[in-house]
Amino acid sequence: MVAPALVASCWTSAGDALPAGDRERSPLPLAERVRAIADTGWVGLGLLHADLDGLSAEGLADLADLVRSEGLAHVEVELLDGWWDDDSAWRPRWGLLLAAARALGAAFVKATPPPAGHPGDLVPRLRSLAGEAAAAGTRLALEPLPWSAVDSIPAGADLARAVDHPAFGLVVDAWHVFRAGTSMDDLAAALAPAPRSVVVGVELDDADADVVGTLFEDTRDHRRYCGEGSFDLHGFVRVLRAAGFEGPWGVEALSAEHRALSLDDALVRARDAALAVLLSPPTDPLTDPLPDSQPAEASS
């Protein structure tokens, strides 16, 4: 038996840090996070702009050396915001993310969509940014959010096909799929791989049946570990596999409960919950085969 390859998305190893505020930067040293991720059997990691800010070219090179020496083969960096604005205020962060992606060999740079109601045509800007990402040796991946101008995966897939650039696609996060009310049939139709898959990355997580607080409070503070909430994660995984996604699977643990754990305990808790979902018997052996990507003992 082999186990799926897992990536600790940025919040999974960030300790007592949280998005969209003055606590985005992890209080944990990057080297400690990298070593703990490797020691607990993940194949890669995500890093937030706040954690990369201030690193010189030499600092990025040292971080890349550490990542490689610890045997981590996959890196993701995030989060590009504000790219739809005509001013250049977002450019410094984009430059930082591209520099980090180039140094670390990142598979993609994750971006957030504009706010709901944004009137502009997003295609030309995204196509241009995808070209810049390709020149840096990476891809740009937009994450549809239910409160934004790209509020679902079907909407994101339509946008990705309009952009029509090999260095542009989507991050498909389970929380955003289910909280947007997207059915598995609609998800499957949106992610049909022809002519080219729009899936760049996937993030696994779970939540209660009912939203706790606002949507943002629910996603920031009240997510559940995989398999411990109400989401049909088996159906979600089955759809992604049918769409041609072969991993590695991102695991985004983001909650007050997760932030209260020690780094090692948090990584083990998130890893084991995701593996329990990915390795549970398929509901339809004809359409849901188990993947072959990493020795099981590496994640036990």
Sequence and secondary structure as in RCSB ss.txt:
>XXXX:A:sequence
MVAPALVASCWTSAGDALPAGDRERSPLPLAERVRAIADTGWVGLGLLHADLDGLSAEGLADLADLVRSEGLAHV
EVELLDGWWDDDSAWRPRWGLLLAAARALGAAFVKATPPPAGHPGDLVPRLRSLAGEAAAAGTRLALEPLPWSAV
DSIPAGADLARAVDHPAFGLVVDAWHVFRAGTSMDDLAAALAPAPRSVVVGVELDDADADVVGTLFEDTRDHRRY
CGEGSFDLHGFVRVLRAAGFEGPWGVEALSAEHRALSLDDALVRARDAALAVLLSPPTDPLTDPLPDSQPAEASS
>XXXX:A:secstr
 EE  EEE GGGG  S  SSSTT S SS HHHHHHHHHHTT SEEEEEHHHHTT  HHHHHHHHHHHHHTT  EE
EEEEE  TTSSSSTTHHHHHHHHHHHHHHT SEEEE   BTT  S  HHHHHHHHHHHHHTT  EEE   TTBSS
 SHHHHHHHHHHH  TTEEEEEEHHHHHHTT  HHHHHHHT  SSS  EEEEEE B  SS  SSHHHHHHHB B 
TTSSS  HHHHHHHHHHTT    EEE   BHHHHTS HHHHHHHHHHHHHHHHTS  S TTT      EEGGGG 
